[in-house]
Amino acid sequence: MNELTLAGKIAVFALPVIFAITLHEAAHGYVARYFGDMTAAAAGRITANPLKHIDPVGTILVPLVILLASKLLGGGAILFGWAKPVPVNFARLRRPKQDMLWVAAAGPGINLVMAIFWALVIQLAIFLKSGFFSEPMAFMGAAGVFINVILMALNLLPLPPLDGGRIAVSLLPVKQAMQFARLEPYGLFIMLGLLFTGILGMIVWPIIDLFIGLVALVTGLETVQLVGLIQFVLS
């Protein structure tokens, strides 16, 4: 296999990145509606249409810059981005504290589903073998698995306002939950601190490896094969 050009890398990552980020947000809105909050529904945000969710900076520019930097500097990178947050009014949920857990978990949950879907795309590419589309399908599938596992792992960190932080708030006793929720305005700065000190990578990469192994197991892929494809599309 020849190394992917920058254009090739953008081509295989474009759809997985857009749908990983936008469906993550739509899932929050869908589950919020199920539990009684119609805010996202009223704003037209419960949709798979990426145009409703794309943030020009977070969905397009940031992932593109990371891909470019990775290509120019060499080596892999933690590819990430964000969409326009889906509006959720937790006070309108039928049981705000309990239901918050399911609304928050919906985003990482749909990323797991999409990671499995993209792994099945790889399986289809293997089945097609030497077909014209088999190699691009395998590369896009690997990109899809990677970006969805990355988003799932990052969002499950127990730090407000990440989904894992909201899950923690839902599970903690009321007094501790209120104290923990006060971290939300500082969550971004804490994340940046963890990133620049290298602690974030130490925490996240083992979780990423765990989920990649899980996706491989569920879809019948060999973990080494899946990891090899991911390393190739990142190289």
C-alpha positions as a Markdown table, in Angstrom:
| # | Residue | x | y | z |
|---|---|---|---|---|
| 1 | Met | 0.0 | 0.0 | 0.0 |
| 2 | Asn | 1.3 | 3.4 | -0.9 |
| 3 | Glu | 1.3 | 6.1 | 1.8 |
| 4 | Leu | -1.8 | 8.3 | 1.6 |
| 5 | Thr | -1.4 | 11.8 | 0.2 |
| 6 | Leu | -2.8 | 14.7 | 2.2 |
| 7 | Ala | -5.8 | 14.8 | -0.3 |
| 8 | Gly | -6.3 | 11.1 | 0.2 |
| 9 | Lys | -6.2 | 11.4 | 4.0 |
| 10 | Ile | -8.8 | 14.2 | 3.9 |
| 11 | Ala | -11.0 | 12.1 | 1.6 |
| 12 | Val | -11.0 | 9.0 | 3.9 |
| 13 | Phe | -11.5 | 11.1 | 7.1 |
| 14 | Ala | -14.1 | 13.6 | 5.8 |
| 15 | Leu | -17.3 | 11.6 | 6.1 |
| 16 | Pro | -16.4 | 9.7 | 9.3 |
| 17 | Val | -15.4 | 13.0 | 11.0 |
| 18 | Ile | -18.6 | 14.8 | 10.0 |
| 19 | Phe | -21.0 | 12.1 | 10.9 |
| 20 | Ala | -19.1 | 11.1 | 14.1 |
| 21 | Ile | -19.5 | 14.7 | 15.4 |
| 22 | Thr | -22.9 | 15.5 | 14.1 |
| 23 | Leu | -24.7 | 12.3 | 15.0 |
| 24 | His | -23.1 | 12.5 | 18.5 |
| 25 | Glu | -25.0 | 15.8 | 19.0 |
| 26 | Ala | -28.2 | 14.6 | 17.4 |
| 27 | Ala | -28.2 | 11.6 | 19.8 |
| 28 | His | -28.2 | 14.0 | 22.8 |
| 29 | Gly | -31.2 | 15.8 | 21.4 |
| 30 | Tyr | -33.1 | 12.6 | 20.5 |
| 31 | Val | -32.7 | 11.1 | 24.0 |
| 32 | Ala | -33.5 | 14.5 | 25.6 |
| 33 | Arg | -36.8 | 14.6 | 23.7 |
| 34 | Tyr | -37.6 | 11.0 | 24.8 |
| 35 | Phe | -37.2 | 12.1 | 28.4 |
| 36 | Gly | -39.3 | 15.2 | 28.0 |
| 37 | Asp | -37.1 | 18.1 | 26.9 |
| 38 | Met | -38.3 | 19.4 | 23.5 |
| 39 | Thr | -35.6 | 22.2 | 23.2 |
| 40 | Ala | -33.5 | 20.4 | 20.6 |
| 41 | Ala | -36.6 | 19.2 | 18.7 |
| 42 | Ala | -38.0 | 22.8 | 18.5 |
| 43 | Ala | -34.6 | 24.0 | 17.2 |
| 44 | Gly | -34.6 | 21.4 | 14.4 |
| 45 | Arg | -31.5 | 19.7 | 15.8 |
| 46 | Ile | -32.7 | 16.1 | 16.0 |
| 47 | Thr | -31.6 | 15.2 | 12.5 |
| 48 | Ala | -28.8 | 13.4 | 10.7 |
| 49 | Asn | -28.4 | 16.3 | 8.3 |
| 50 | Pro | -24.8 | 17.5 | 9.0 |
| 51 | Leu | -25.6 | 21.0 | 7.9 |
| 52 | Lys | -27.7 | 21.4 | 11.0 |
| 53 | His | -24.8 | 20.6 | 13.3 |
| 54 | Ile | -21.6 | 21.6 | 11.5 |
| 55 | Asp | -19.4 | 24.2 | 13.3 |
| 56 | Pro | -17.1 | 25.7 | 10.6 |
| 57 | Val | -14.2 | 25.8 | 13.1 |
| 58 | Gly | -14.7 | 22.6 | 15.2 |
| 59 | Thr | -16.1 | 20.3 | 12.5 |
| 60 | Ile | -14.0 | 21.3 | 9.6 |
| 61 | Leu | -11.0 | 23.6 | 10.4 |
| 62 | Val | -9.7 | 22.0 | 13.5 |
| 63 | Pro | -9.7 | 18.4 | 12.1 |
| 64 | Leu | -8.2 | 19.6 | 8.9 |
| 65 | Val | -5.4 | 21.4 | 10.7 |
| 66 | Ile | -4.7 | 18.3 | 12.8 |
| 67 | Leu | -4.5 | 16.2 | 9.6 |
| 68 | Leu | -2.3 | 18.7 | 7.9 |
| 69 | Ala | 0.1 | 19.0 | 10.9 |
| 70 | Ser | 0.2 | 15.2 | 11.2 |
| 71 | Lys | 1.1 | 14.8 | 7.6 |
| 72 | Leu | 3.8 | 17.5 | 7.6 |
| 73 | Leu | 5.3 | 16.6 | 11.0 |
| 74 | Gly | 4.9 | 12.9 | 10.7 |
| 75 | Gly | 3.3 | 10.4 | 13.1 |
| 76 | Gly | -0.2 | 10.0 | 14.4 |
| 77 | Ala | -2.3 | 12.5 | 16.3 |
| 78 | Ile | -5.4 | 12.5 | 18.5 |
| 79 | Leu | -7.9 | 13.7 | 15.8 |
| 80 | Phe | -10.8 | 15.5 | 17.3 |
| 81 | Gly | -13.3 | 18.2 | 16.7 |
| 82 | Trp | -16.8 | 19.4 | 17.8 |
| 83 | Ala | -20.1 | 20.4 | 16.4 |
| 84 | Lys | -22.6 | 23.1 | 17.5 |
| 85 | Pro | -23.8 | 21.8 | 20.9 |
| 86 | Val | -27.4 | 20.6 | 20.8 |
| 87 | Pro | -29.4 | 22.7 | 23.3 |
| 88 | Val | -30.7 | 20.6 | 26.2 |
| 89 | Asn | -32.6 | 22.1 | 29.1 |
| 90 | Phe | -32.0 | 19.5 | 31.9 |
| 91 | Ala | -34.7 | 21.1 | 34.1 |
| 92 | Arg | -37.3 | 20.1 | 31.5 |
| 93 | Leu | -36.5 | 16.4 | 31.8 |
| 94 | Arg | -39.0 | 14.3 | 33.7 |
| 95 | Arg | -36.4 | 13.3 | 36.3 |
| 96 | Pro | -33.6 | 15.9 | 35.7 |
| 97 | Lys | -30.8 | 14.3 | 37.7 |
| 98 | Gln | -31.5 | 10.7 | 36.7 |
| 99 | Asp | -32.4 | 11.3 | 33.1 |
| 100 | Met | -29.2 | 13.5 | 32.6 |
| 101 | Leu | -27.2 | 10.2 | 32.6 |
| 102 | Trp | -29.0 | 8.8 | 29.6 |
| 103 | Val | -28.9 | 12.1 | 27.7 |
| 104 | Ala | -25.2 | 12.4 | 28.3 |
| 105 | Ala | -24.5 | 8.7 | 27.5 |
| 106 | Ala | -26.3 | 9.0 | 24.2 |
| 107 | Gly | -23.4 | 10.7 | 22.5 |
| 108 | Pro | -20.6 | 8.2 | 23.3 |
| 109 | Gly | -23.2 | 5.4 | 22.8 |
| 110 | Ile | -23.8 | 6.5 | 19.1 |
| 111 | Asn | -20.1 | 6.8 | 18.6 |
| 112 | Leu | -19.7 | 3.2 | 19.7 |
| 113 | Val | -22.4 | 2.1 | 17.2 |
| 114 | Met | -20.7 | 4.1 | 14.4 |
| 115 | Ala | -17.3 | 2.6 | 15.3 |
| 116 | Ile | -18.9 | -0.9 | 14.9 |
| 117 | Phe | -20.5 | 0.2 | 11.6 |
| 118 | Trp | -17.2 | 1.4 | 10.2 |
| 119 | Ala | -15.5 | -1.9 | 11.3 |
| 120 | Leu | -18.1 | -3.7 | 9.3 |
| 121 | Val | -17.3 | -1.6 | 6.3 |
| 122 | Ile | -13.7 | -2.9 | 6.7 |
| 123 | Gln | -15.1 | -6.4 | 6.7 |
| 124 | Leu | -17.0 | -5.7 | 3.5 |
| 125 | Ala | -13.8 | -4.4 | 1.9 |
| 126 | Ile | -12.0 | -7.6 | 2.9 |
| 127 | Phe | -14.9 | -9.6 | 1.4 |
| 128 | Leu | -14.6 | -7.7 | -1.9 |
| 129 | Lys | -10.8 | -8.3 | -1.9 |
| 130 | Ser | -9.4 | -6.8 | -5.1 |
| 131 | Gly | -12.5 | -4.8 | -6.0 |
| 132 | Phe | -11.9 | -1.2 | -7.2 |
| 133 | Phe | -13.5 | 0.2 | -4.0 |
| 134 | Ser | -12.2 | -2.3 | -1.5 |
| 135 | Glu | -9.0 | -0.4 | -0.5 |
| 136 | Pro | -10.6 | 3.1 | -0.1 |
| 137 | Met | -13.4 | 1.4 | 1.8 |
| 138 | Ala | -11.0 | -0.2 | 4.2 |
| 139 | Phe | -9.1 | 3.1 | 4.8 |
| 140 | Met | -12.3 | 5.0 | 5.4 |
| 141 | Gly | -13.5 | 2.3 | 7.7 |
| 142 | Ala | -10.3 | 2.5 | 9.7 |
| 143 | Ala | -10.7 | 6.3 | 9.9 |
| 144 | Gly | -14.3 | 5.9 | 11.0 |
| 145 | Val | -13.3 | 3.4 | 13.8 |
| 146 | Phe | -10.5 | 5.7 | 15.0 |
| 147 | Ile | -12.4 | 9.0 | 15.1 |
| 148 | Asn | -15.4 | 7.5 | 16.8 |
| 149 | Val | -13.3 | 5.7 | 19.4 |
| 150 | Ile | -11.4 | 8.9 | 20.0 |
| 151 | Leu | -14.6 | 10.9 | 20.6 |
| 152 | Met | -16.1 | 8.2 | 22.8 |
| 153 | Ala | -13.0 | 8.0 | 25.0 |
| 154 | Leu | -12.6 | 11.8 | 25.3 |
| 155 | Asn | -16.2 | 12.4 | 26.1 |
| 156 | Leu | -16.4 | 9.7 | 28.7 |
| 157 | Leu | -13.7 | 11.4 | 30.9 |
| 158 | Pro | -15.4 | 12.4 | 34.1 |
| 159 | Leu | -15.0 | 16.1 | 33.7 |
| 160 | Pro | -17.8 | 18.6 | 33.2 |
| 161 | Pro | -18.9 | 19.7 | 30.7 |
| 162 | Leu | -17.9 | 16.5 | 28.9 |
| 163 | Asp | -20.5 | 13.7 | 28.8 |
| 164 | Gly | -18.6 | 11.7 | 31.4 |
| 165 | Gly | -18.8 | 14.7 | 33.7 |
| 166 | Arg | -22.6 | 14.9 | 33.3 |
| 167 | Ile | -22.8 | 11.1 | 33.9 |
| 168 | Ala | -20.8 | 11.6 | 37.1 |
| 169 | Val | -23.1 | 14.4 | 38.2 |
| 170 | Ser | -26.1 | 12.2 | 37.6 |
| 171 | Leu | -24.6 | 9.3 | 39.7 |
| 172 | Leu | -23.2 | 11.3 | 42.6 |
| 173 | Pro | -25.3 | 12.1 | 45.7 |
| 174 | Val | -27.0 | 15.6 | 45.4 |
| 175 | Lys | -24.5 | 17.5 | 47.6 |
| 176 | Gln | -21.4 | 16.0 | 45.9 |
| 177 | Ala | -23.0 | 16.4 | 42.5 |
| 178 | Met | -23.6 | 20.1 | 43.0 |
| 179 | Gln | -20.0 | 20.6 | 44.1 |
| 180 | Phe | -18.7 | 18.6 | 41.2 |
| 181 | Ala | -20.8 | 20.5 | 38.7 |
| 182 | Arg | -19.1 | 23.7 | 39.7 |
| 183 | Leu | -16.0 | 22.6 | 37.8 |
| 184 | Glu | -17.8 | 23.1 | 34.5 |
| 185 | Pro | -16.6 | 26.6 | 33.8 |
| 186 | Tyr | -13.0 | 25.4 | 34.3 |
| 187 | Gly | -13.4 | 22.1 | 32.3 |
| 188 | Leu | -11.7 | 23.4 | 29.1 |
| 189 | Phe | -8.8 | 24.8 | 31.0 |
| 190 | Ile | -8.3 | 21.5 | 32.9 |
| 191 | Met | -8.4 | 19.6 | 29.6 |
| 192 | Leu | -5.8 | 21.9 | 28.1 |
| 193 | Gly | -3.6 | 21.5 | 31.2 |
| 194 | Leu | -3.9 | 17.7 | 31.0 |
| 195 | Leu | -3.1 | 17.8 | 27.2 |
| 196 | Phe | 0.0 | 20.0 | 27.5 |
| 197 | Thr | 1.4 | 18.0 | 30.4 |
| 198 | Gly | 0.9 | 14.7 | 28.6 |
| 199 | Ile | -1.4 | 13.4 | 31.3 |
| 200 | Leu | -4.4 | 13.4 | 28.9 |
| 201 | Gly | -2.6 | 11.0 | 26.5 |
| 202 | Met | -1.6 | 8.7 | 29.4 |
| 203 | Ile | -5.3 | 8.5 | 30.4 |
| 204 | Val | -7.0 | 8.4 | 27.0 |
| 205 | Trp | -4.7 | 6.1 | 24.9 |
| 206 | Pro | -5.4 | 2.9 | 27.1 |
| 207 | Ile | -9.1 | 3.6 | 26.8 |
| 208 | Ile | -8.8 | 4.0 | 23.1 |
| 209 | Asp | -6.9 | 0.7 | 22.8 |
| 210 | Leu | -9.5 | -1.0 | 24.9 |
| 211 | Phe | -12.4 | 0.2 | 22.7 |
| 212 | Ile | -10.5 | -0.7 | 19.5 |
| 213 | Gly | -10.0 | -4.2 | 20.8 |
| 214 | Leu | -13.7 | -4.3 | 21.7 |
| 215 | Val | -14.8 | -3.2 | 18.3 |
| 216 | Ala | -12.5 | -5.7 | 16.7 |
| 217 | Leu | -13.9 | -8.5 | 18.9 |
| 218 | Val | -17.6 | -7.6 | 18.1 |
| 219 | Thr | -17.1 | -7.4 | 14.4 |
| 220 | Gly | -14.8 | -10.4 | 14.0 |
| 221 | Leu | -11.7 | -8.4 | 12.9 |
| 222 | Glu | -8.3 | -9.2 | 14.2 |
| 223 | Thr | -7.1 | -6.4 | 16.5 |
| 224 | Val | -3.7 | -6.3 | 14.9 |
| 225 | Gln | -5.3 | -6.0 | 11.5 |
| 226 | Leu | -7.5 | -3.1 | 12.6 |
| 227 | Val | -4.7 | -1.3 | 14.5 |
| 228 | Gly | -2.5 | -1.7 | 11.4 |
| 229 | Leu | -5.1 | -0.1 | 9.2 |
| 230 | Ile | -5.6 | 2.8 | 11.6 |
| 231 | Gln | -1.8 | 3.4 | 11.9 |
| 232 | Phe | -1.6 | 3.4 | 8.1 |
| 233 | Val | -4.3 | 6.1 | 7.6 |
| 234 | Leu | -2.7 | 8.2 | 10.4 |
| 235 | Ser | 0.8 | 7.9 | 9.0 |
